[in-house]
Amino acid sequence: MKKLSTLLIILGCLALIACSSGQEINGHTTKTAYRSVKMLKNRLLPENRIEFEVAFWTIRDANKEDSKFLTVVDGKKPEEIIALGKEIYQQRKDAGIQNYKQYSSWEEMITKFGRERVEQDNRKSPKKEDPRDKANDVLYKL
């Protein structure tokens, strides 16, 4: 009996591992898609995160209707999202959309957004005070 329960637990774990799509976007609802993107973004290398984010939101912008958007992104891996984002970028640039004409290439656009992100992070997080400095402050009531 003990062997049977151990075997069932092992088979159950294998089934869960084999059926998981941890590297794909779950496009059943917009909420699950956004949650999947957040999780996938955190697993990517830092230099690929912005490109993935920009590609995802480019796809979202190109597909305003939720059902169409979810169909496009469901089951896609980060590399596929980036490739699709590049395609949409090129289509929009060729169509003469002003926001895309200012960039000579996808890479230039990603570099610009990366610089903007660094600047935003620098503005948001002012230099924190060292708590040890406050520990040495002594206030006297006179």
Backbone torsions as a table, in degrees:
resi	resn	phi	psi	omega
1	MET	NA	-38.8	-179.3
2	LYS	-65.3	-37.5	179.1
3	LYS	-66.9	-37.7	-179.4
4	LEU	-65.7	-44.3	179.9
5	SER	-66.5	-38.2	177.4
6	THR	-64.4	-41.9	179.1
7	LEU	-63.7	-42.3	178.8
8	LEU	-63.6	-40.3	178.5
9	ILE	-64.5	-43.9	179.5
10	ILE	-63.9	-44.4	178.5
11	LEU	-63.9	-39.6	177.7
12	GLY	-62.7	-43.3	178.7
13	CYS	-64.5	-42.7	178.8
14	LEU	-63.0	-40.2	178.8
15	ALA	-63.8	-41.5	179.1
16	LEU	-65.9	-41.3	179.6
17	ILE	-67.6	-43.4	-177.3
18	ALA	-69.5	-30.4	-176.7
19	CYS	-90.4	-5.9	-177.9
20	SER	-78.3	145.1	176.9
21	SER	-117.8	64.4	-173.9
22	GLY	-69.6	-18.2	179.9
23	GLN	-106.3	17.7	-178.3
24	GLU	-127.3	156.2	178.0
25	ILE	-81.6	132.2	176.0
26	ASN	-89.7	105.1	-175.2
27	GLY	-101.3	34.5	178.5
28	HIS	-73.1	-39.5	175.5
29	THR	-139.2	164.4	178.5
30	THR	-64.0	-35.4	179.7
31	LYS	-62.7	-45.5	179.9
32	THR	-69.9	-32.5	177.5
33	ALA	-64.7	-46.1	-180.0
34	TYR	-64.9	-38.3	177.9
35	ARG	-65.0	-41.6	178.4
36	SER	-63.3	-41.7	-179.5
37	VAL	-64.0	-41.9	179.4
38	LYS	-62.0	-43.6	-179.5
39	MET	-66.6	-44.8	-179.9
40	LEU	-64.9	-39.9	-179.9
41	LYS	-60.1	-40.7	-179.9
42	ASN	-69.2	-21.4	178.7
43	ARG	-86.4	-17.3	-177.9
44	LEU	-76.2	160.0	172.9
45	LEU	-64.3	146.2	-177.4
46	PRO	-53.9	-35.6	-178.5
47	GLU	-72.9	-14.6	179.5
48	ASN	-100.2	-11.7	-175.0
49	ARG	-63.3	-47.5	-177.0
50	ILE	-66.1	-41.1	178.7
51	GLU	-61.1	-42.3	178.0
52	PHE	-63.5	-45.4	179.3
53	GLU	-61.5	-47.4	-178.9
54	VAL	-62.6	-42.2	179.0
55	ALA	-62.5	-44.3	-179.3
56	PHE	-61.2	-46.8	-177.7
57	TRP	-73.8	-23.7	172.5
58	THR	-67.5	-42.3	177.0
59	ILE	-63.6	-42.8	179.8
60	ARG	-62.0	-41.8	179.8
61	ASP	-66.3	-34.4	-179.9
62	ALA	-76.0	-22.1	-178.6
63	ASN	-122.3	84.5	-175.3
64	LYS	-67.4	-34.8	-178.4
65	GLU	-75.6	127.6	-175.0
66	ASP	-56.8	-44.8	-175.6
67	SER	-64.5	-40.5	178.7
68	LYS	-67.5	-43.5	178.7
69	PHE	-59.2	-47.0	-178.9
70	LEU	-63.6	-36.7	177.4
71	THR	-64.1	-39.4	-178.2
72	VAL	-67.8	-43.1	-173.0
73	VAL	-91.7	-16.2	-175.7
74	ASP	-60.9	126.7	176.5
75	GLY	80.1	3.9	-179.1
76	LYS	-83.7	145.5	175.3
77	LYS	-92.8	162.6	-178.6
78	PRO	-53.9	-39.4	179.7
79	GLU	-63.5	-37.8	179.1
80	GLU	-69.9	-37.1	177.9
81	ILE	-64.1	-43.8	179.7
82	ILE	-63.3	-43.2	179.4
83	ALA	-62.8	-42.3	179.0
84	LEU	-66.9	-38.6	176.5
85	GLY	-62.0	-40.9	177.5
86	LYS	-63.0	-40.5	178.3
87	GLU	-62.0	-46.4	-179.8
88	ILE	-64.0	-41.3	176.9
89	TYR	-56.6	-49.0	-177.4
90	GLN	-64.9	-40.0	177.7
91	GLN	-61.5	-43.9	-179.1
92	ARG	-70.0	-36.6	177.9
93	LYS	-66.1	-43.7	178.4
94	ASP	-65.1	-30.6	178.6
95	ALA	-75.5	-10.2	176.1
96	GLY	86.6	23.0	178.1
97	ILE	-69.6	127.3	-170.6
98	GLN	-57.1	-42.6	-177.5
99	ASN	-61.6	-25.3	-178.0
100	TYR	-95.8	-21.2	-178.9
101	LYS	-68.5	-24.1	-177.8
102	GLN	-70.5	-14.6	179.9
103	TYR	-106.0	136.9	179.1
104	SER	-80.1	-23.5	-180.0
105	SER	-155.5	168.0	176.5
106	TRP	-59.5	-43.9	-177.5
107	GLU	-62.1	-38.5	178.0
108	GLU	-63.8	-40.6	179.0
109	MET	-64.4	-43.4	180.0
110	ILE	-64.6	-40.7	178.4
111	THR	-61.4	-42.9	179.4
112	LYS	-63.0	-46.1	179.1
113	PHE	-64.3	-34.8	177.2
114	GLY	-63.6	-43.1	177.7
115	ARG	-64.0	-41.7	178.6
116	GLU	-62.2	-39.8	179.9
117	ARG	-63.3	-42.6	179.0
118	VAL	-63.3	-42.5	178.6
119	GLU	-63.3	-41.0	177.7
120	GLN	-62.5	-44.2	179.8
121	ASP	-62.8	-38.5	179.3
122	ASN	-67.0	-36.4	179.1
123	ARG	-73.3	-35.1	-176.4
124	LYS	-73.2	-37.2	-174.6
125	SER	-107.0	89.9	176.3
126	PRO	-67.3	161.5	-177.8
127	LYS	-61.1	124.4	-178.8
128	LYS	-80.3	144.6	178.0
129	GLU	-77.4	147.6	178.1
130	ASP	-76.9	122.6	-178.2
131	PRO	-61.0	-23.3	179.1
132	ARG	-68.2	-28.6	178.2
133	ASP	-63.9	-40.5	-180.0
134	LYS	-70.6	-28.7	-179.5
135	ALA	-66.0	-26.4	-179.7
136	ASN	-90.3	-6.0	177.5
137	ASP	-74.4	133.7	178.3
138	VAL	-124.9	124.8	177.8
139	LEU	-107.0	128.2	-179.6
140	TYR	-108.4	135.4	172.8
141	LYS	-91.0	121.1	-179.1
142	LEU	-104.7	NA	NA
